[in-house]
C-alpha cells in the first residue's frame, strides 16, 4: 500500500542518486534509489531538501518513489543538528500542514 508523504532528506549521494529521508510521521526512515525509479532518474537531492513522495513498505523497510521537490534547502543543517544536539523544543522541524 502506498501513501503520499512529506519528508526531509537527511543524506544524499548525488553520484549514485540515493537518499535517506526522515518522514513526517516520524516513523522509520525511507530509502530512495533512482536505480529503482526509472521515471525519476536524475532527481538531484541534497541534505535538507523538503520533498513529497509516495512511500511504500516491504518487510521492515520503507521506500520512497515519485519524488517532488517542495523546498530545496528547507532544513540544511538537519543532519548535523540531529547528531549533535539533544532533543529540544526549538529543534523541531515543522512539516507542511495536512495533505489535500
Secondary structure, 3 states (H helix, E strand, C coil): CCEEEEEEEEEEECCCCEEEEEECCCCCCEEEEHHHCHHHCCCCCCCCCEEEEEEEEECCEEEEEEEEEEECCCCCCHHHHHHHCCCCHHHCCCCCCCCC
